[in-house]
């Protein structure tokens, strides 16, 4: 969905005064003034295909809204439009993988996980095929309500044997993750940030490493353990908390499965307030992965989750919804101040 404001609508007063309204269609996650990169997934996949003739792309009638259109325009002979048939798309991707190709199949996360789960499980994961499923609109990245908000995709997929799950933070993460996922021998699921995606991690000497967490900054008072777009929010909150003399560290976890338990346990054991941040339900995602890692390692920490509630979310404009559900930078800072 395009990152554009809704048109102005009249007030109905007859005075000619017009007011701006917002829309559920607004899907930009970038903060004001933040650097962005346009369609990083599509461009990364097109570049990779320049080097690897085995790369193919599929879409379930959503190429424009998953940035797959960039690949389609660069390599039309290797793009397959499957129509509104997500199950058939994953079945076809499995067949392409069986024939020696490396498919990237894109649709909305809700359709890849809720509608086509059995095909992903038995056609792709069970035989261990190198099919890369790309899910757009993960978590609360659209205001279109429960039919489009994939708030539980991680919980649905984490138990699938052999499936690698990546939740990138920004354009840098996405651009580096694409070739890493193509090189990985088994099935993968990428939570896609599309459109104008923030570009942040290049400021932190960061390199994406599949299955590994990365400490982006240190801090003595608070440890943010974050994934996906919430890592960018964690970094912003950490900078702003410095004004309150609160020193916050950020540990970015781009790979949800396999989970980097060693790094999480090591950092959480350093006697700091631990705050997990995820664009996903607090059930079945990052918070519970961190909690179980600490429990199995017999490490005690004060753990506070930031995530989406266990409910179907409202429709509306993203900034309003992110404030309402606690994902905004302001909400994160308020929570840390209360907990400290």
C-alpha positions in Angstrom: 0.0 0.0 0.0 1.4 3.3 -1.0 2.8 5.8 1.5 0.6 8.7 0.5 -1.7 10.9 2.5 -5.4 10.8 1.8 -6.9 13.7 -0.1 -8.4 16.6 1.8 -12.1 16.5 2.4 -14.5 19.3 3.1 -15.8 20.1 6.5 -19.4 20.5 5.2 -19.7 24.0 6.7 -20.2 25.6 3.3 -17.4 28.1 4.1 -14.9 26.5 1.7 -12.6 25.6 4.5 -11.0 22.2 4.0 -9.4 19.9 6.5 -6.9 17.1 6.0 -8.0 13.7 6.9 -5.9 10.6 7.3 -6.5 7.1 6.0 -6.0 3.5 6.8 -4.1 3.3 3.4 -1.2 5.2 4.9 1.5 2.5 5.4 4.7 4.4 5.9 6.7 3.4 9.0 9.4 6.1 8.5 9.7 8.8 11.0 9.6 12.4 9.9 13.0 13.4 8.3 14.3 9.8 8.3 16.4 8.6 5.4 14.6 5.9 3.3 15.3 3.6 0.4 12.6 2.8 -2.1 11.7 -0.8 -2.7 14.9 -2.4 -1.2 13.6 -5.9 -1.6 12.7 -5.6 -5.2 16.0 -4.0 -6.1 18.0 -6.5 -4.1 16.2 -9.5 -5.7 16.7 -8.0 -9.2 20.5 -7.5 -8.5 20.8 -11.1 -7.2 19.0 -12.4 -10.3 21.6 -10.6 -12.5 24.2 -12.8 -10.9 22.1 -16.0 -10.5 20.0 -17.4 -13.4 18.2 -19.7 -11.0 16.4 -16.9 -9.2 12.7 -16.6 -10.1 9.9 -14.5 -8.6 6.2 -15.3 -8.1 3.3 -13.1 -6.9 -0.3 -13.7 -6.0 -1.6 -10.7 -7.8 0.3 -8.3 -5.4 3.6 -7.6 -7.3 3.1 -3.8 -6.9 2.4 -4.1 -3.2 5.2 -6.4 -2.3 7.9 -4.6 -4.4 8.1 -7.7 -6.7 7.2 -5.4 -9.6 10.9 -4.2 -9.6 12.0 -7.8 -10.2 9.3 -8.3 -12.8 10.4 -5.3 -14.8 14.1 -6.4 -14.7 13.5 -10.1 -15.4 10.1 -10.5 -17.0 11.0 -14.0 -18.3 11.6 -15.2 -14.7 8.4 -13.7 -13.2 5.2 -15.7 -12.7 1.9 -14.0 -11.9 -0.2 -16.6 -10.1 -3.3 -14.6 -9.5 -5.3 -14.6 -6.2 -4.3 -18.2 -5.5 -1.8 -18.2 -2.7 -2.0 -22.0 -2.2 -1.4 -22.6 -5.9 1.5 -20.1 -5.8 3.3 -22.0 -3.0 2.7 -25.3 -4.7 4.1 -23.9 -7.9 7.1 -22.5 -6.0 7.7 -26.0 -4.6 7.7 -27.4 -8.1 10.2 -24.7 -9.4 12.5 -25.5 -6.4 12.3 -29.2 -7.2 13.5 -28.4 -10.7 16.6 -26.6 -9.4 15.4 -23.0 -9.4 15.4 -20.7 -6.4 11.9 -19.1 -6.0 10.9 -16.0 -4.1 7.1 -16.0 -3.7 5.4 -12.8 -2.5 2.0 -12.0 -1.1 0.6 -10.4 2.1 1.7 -12.1 5.3 -1.9 -12.9 6.3 -2.4 -14.9 3.1 0.9 -16.7 3.2 0.4 -17.8 6.8 -3.4 -18.2 7.4 -4.6 -19.2 3.9 -1.7 -21.2 2.6 -0.2 -22.8 5.8 -0.7 -26.4 4.8 1.0 -25.9 1.4 3.9 -24.1 3.0 4.2 -26.9 5.6 3.8 -30.1 3.4 4.9 -28.9 -0.1 7.9 -26.8 1.0 9.0 -27.3 4.6 8.6 -31.1 4.9 10.8 -31.8 1.8 13.2 -29.0 2.9 13.0 -27.0 -0.4 14.7 -23.7 -0.9 11.5 -21.6 -1.3 11.6 -18.1 0.0 8.2 -16.8 1.1 8.0 -13.0 1.3 5.2 -11.7 3.4 4.2 -8.0 3.2 2.2 -6.0 5.8 3.5 -7.9 8.8 2.1 -7.0 12.2 0.7 -3.5 12.4 2.0 -2.0 9.1 -1.4 -1.4 7.6 -4.5 0.2 9.1 -6.8 -2.1 7.2 -7.8 -4.1 10.2 -7.6 -7.8 11.1 -8.1 -9.0 7.5 -4.7 -7.5 6.5 -2.8 -7.2 9.8 -0.6 -10.2 10.3 -0.2 -9.9 14.1 0.2 -13.6 14.7 2.3 -14.8 11.7 5.4 -15.5 13.9 3.4 -17.5 16.3 1.8 -19.5 13.4 5.2 -20.3 11.8 7.7 -20.7 14.6 6.7 -24.3 15.2 7.1 -25.3 11.6 10.1 -27.7 11.4 13.0 -26.4 9.3 11.6 -23.0 8.5 14.0 -20.0 8.9 12.2 -16.8 9.8 13.7 -13.3 9.3 12.2 -10.0 10.6 14.4 -7.2 9.1 14.6 -3.7 10.7 15.3 -1.5 7.6 16.5 -1.4 4.0 20.0 -2.4 5.0 18.7 -5.6 6.6 16.5 -6.4 3.7 19.2 -5.8 1.0 21.6 -8.1 2.9 19.1 -10.7 3.9 17.9 -11.4 0.3 21.1 -13.1 -0.9 21.6 -14.8 2.5 18.1 -16.4 2.2 18.7 -17.5 -1.4 22.0 -19.1 -0.3 20.3 -20.9 2.6 19.4 -24.5 1.6 16.0 -24.7 3.2 12.7 -22.8 3.3 12.5 -19.2 4.6 9.9 -16.6 5.5 10.8 -12.9 5.3 8.6 -10.3 7.0 8.7 -7.6 4.3 8.9 -3.9 4.8 8.1 -2.3 1.4 7.8 1.0 -0.3 9.9 3.8 1.3 11.8 1.8 3.9 13.9 3.5 6.6 17.7 3.3 6.2 19.3 3.3 9.6 21.6 0.3 10.3 24.4 1.6 8.0 25.1 4.1 10.8 25.9 1.2 13.2 28.6 -0.8 11.3 26.0 -3.5 10.9 26.2 -6.7 8.8 23.2 -9.1 8.6 24.2 -12.6 9.7 21.5 -15.3 9.4 20.7 -16.7 12.8 22.8 -14.1 14.7 21.7 -11.1 16.9 23.7 -7.9 16.8 24.4 -5.4 19.6 23.9 -2.0 18.0 24.7 0.1 21.1 25.6 -0.5 24.7 24.0 0.8 27.8 24.0 0.3 31.5 20.4 0.9 32.6 18.1 -0.7 30.0 18.5 -3.5 27.4 16.2 -3.3 24.4 15.9 -6.6 22.6 14.1 -5.8 19.4 13.3 -7.2 16.0 11.8 -5.9 12.8 10.8 -2.3 12.5 10.9 -2.0 16.3 14.7 -2.0 16.2 14.5 1.4 14.5 12.1 2.6 17.2 14.4 1.2 19.9 17.4 3.1 18.5 15.3 6.3 18.4 14.0 5.8 22.0 17.5 5.0 23.2 18.9 8.3 21.8 16.0 10.3 23.3 16.3 8.6 26.7 19.8 10.0 26.9 18.3 13.4 27.7 16.8 11.8 30.8 20.2 10.3 31.7 19.0 6.8 30.9 21.6 4.7 29.2 19.9 2.1 26.9 21.5 -0.7 24.9 19.9 -2.2 21.8 20.3 -5.8 20.7 18.8 -6.4 17.3 17.4 -9.9 16.6 16.8 -10.1 12.8 16.4 -13.9 12.8 13.4 -15.2 14.8 14.2 -18.8 13.9 16.9 -20.1 14.5 17.0 -17.9 17.6 20.3 -16.6 18.9 19.7 -17.8 22.5 23.4 -17.4 23.4 23.5 -13.7 22.7 20.1 -13.0 24.3 21.0 -14.8 27.5 24.5 -13.2 27.7 23.1 -9.7 27.4 20.0 -10.2 29.5 22.1 -11.5 32.4 23.8 -8.1 32.9 21.4 -6.8 35.6 19.5 -4.3 33.5 15.8 -3.8 32.8 15.1 -5.9 29.7 12.5 -4.6 27.3 11.5 -6.7 24.3 10.1 -4.8 21.3 8.2 -6.5 18.4 5.7 -5.6 15.8 3.7 -8.8 16.6 1.4 -10.1 19.2 3.0 -10.5 22.7 1.9 -14.2 22.3 4.2 -16.5 20.4 6.8 -14.0 19.1 10.0 -12.4 20.3 9.0 -11.8 24.0 8.2 -15.5 24.5 11.3 -16.5 22.7 13.4 -14.3 25.0 11.5 -15.5 28.1 11.9 -19.2 27.3 15.6 -18.7 26.5 16.2 -17.1 29.9 14.1 -19.8 31.7 15.9 -22.7 30.0 19.2 -21.1 30.9 18.1 -20.5 34.5 18.8 -16.8 34.1 16.7 -14.3 36.0 15.9 -10.9 34.5 13.3 -8.2 34.9 11.5 -8.6 31.5 8.9 -6.2 30.1 7.3 -6.9 26.7 6.4 -4.2 24.1 4.2 -5.7 21.5 0.6 -5.9 20.2 -2.1 -7.1 22.5 -3.9 -10.4 22.3 -6.9 -9.1 20.3 -8.0 -8.2 16.9 -6.8 -4.6 16.2 -8.7 -1.6 15.1 -8.6 -0.1 11.6 -7.2 3.4 11.1 -4.1 5.5 10.4 -0.8 3.9 11.4 0.5 6.8 13.6 -2.7 6.7 15.6 -2.7 2.9 15.9 1.0 2.8 16.9 0.4 5.2 19.7 -2.7 3.4 20.8 -1.0 0.0 20.9 2.3 1.2 22.4 4.6 0.8 19.4 5.6 4.5 19.0 8.8 6.0 20.3 6.9 8.1 22.7 5.1 5.1 24.2 8.4 3.2 24.5 10.0 6.1 26.4 7.0 6.4 28.7 7.2 2.7 29.5 10.9 2.8 30.3 10.4 5.8 32.6 7.6 4.1 34.5 9.6 0.8 34.8 12.7 2.6 36.1 
